[in-house]
Amino acid sequence: ITVNFDDSVSNIQRSRILKTTIPEHISGDFLFIDCDTIICDDLSSIENNLQNSKISAVLDGHVPLSEHKHKDYFIKREKKLGFSASEKTGKHYNSGVMLFKDCPESREFFKKWNELWTWCFTEKHDHHDQPAFNEASLECGAIIKELDGIWNCQLSQGGLAYLENAKIIHYFSSEGGKNYIPYYKLAEKNIQQKVKDFGGIPADVSKMILNPKFQFNKVHLINDQRIVSIMQSPLIFTIADIKSKLPWLFNVLESICRASRNFAKKLKKKK
């Protein structure tokens, strides 16, 4: 199936327009999978979910909104758009993998999703599709039902707990930035460029794809709940910027903090 666009339509627009209008181009039930994914196993058993749901998706981050590290960001972004789905339902679904049962209710959901996304993009200049995805679900009677995390194993967002039985690995190609440390080899830009330059999948990359659950780089996991809870704080990014751009000031601040903590520990011992 080919869908033509005017040259003035950006790639981001094209991807979102296609994603939110799939039922207009095909008929029947379908499973949508983002391109920044790796298929790990047979997918046929996902059809069992069609018996109990019309639209299915996995929770973003594999957790309810109350436990999500981006909770405040999601709520703030939705409020700017006049939405409230995540806050009202306590859930924020990831649109990277979704199962669709062809029925009037599901088709109405997609129409609403496209309508909301189009408004977000044209009026609010927000290209993200997930706010509208979740809001459309709310407006359609909370039509999205939860899929097991194995169907959208979001590696950097709590997905390791689902990795053993994962059917689809979602490695988030949109994550990045000059300070980004790739944790998953297939998410590295040089691997993607290699495939592009080769015009196909080179043998070494194919070998990695055939063994997708073991393609991790040497990265450190943060397992201190205190640190995890503030990872998205502007304070943390400010400290990181100071260390990068003004290392002398960072050293001074670090020395003050170290001395203060040591002094506090001594006082605690005396008590």
Secondary structure, 3 states (H helix, E strand, C coil): CCCCCCCCCCHHHHHHHHHCCHHHCCCCCEEEECCCEEECCCCHHHHHHHHCCCEEEEEHHHCCHHHCCCHHHHHHHHHHCCCCHHHHHCCCEEEEEEEECCCHHHHHHHHHHHHHHHHHHHHHCCCCCHHHHHHHHHHCCCCEEECCHHHCEECCCCHHHHCCCCCEEECCCCCCCCCCCCCEHHHCHHHHHHHHHHCCCCHHHHHHHCCHHHCECCCCCCCCHHHHCCCCCHHHHHHHHHHHHCHHHHHHHHHHHHHHHHHHHHHHHHC
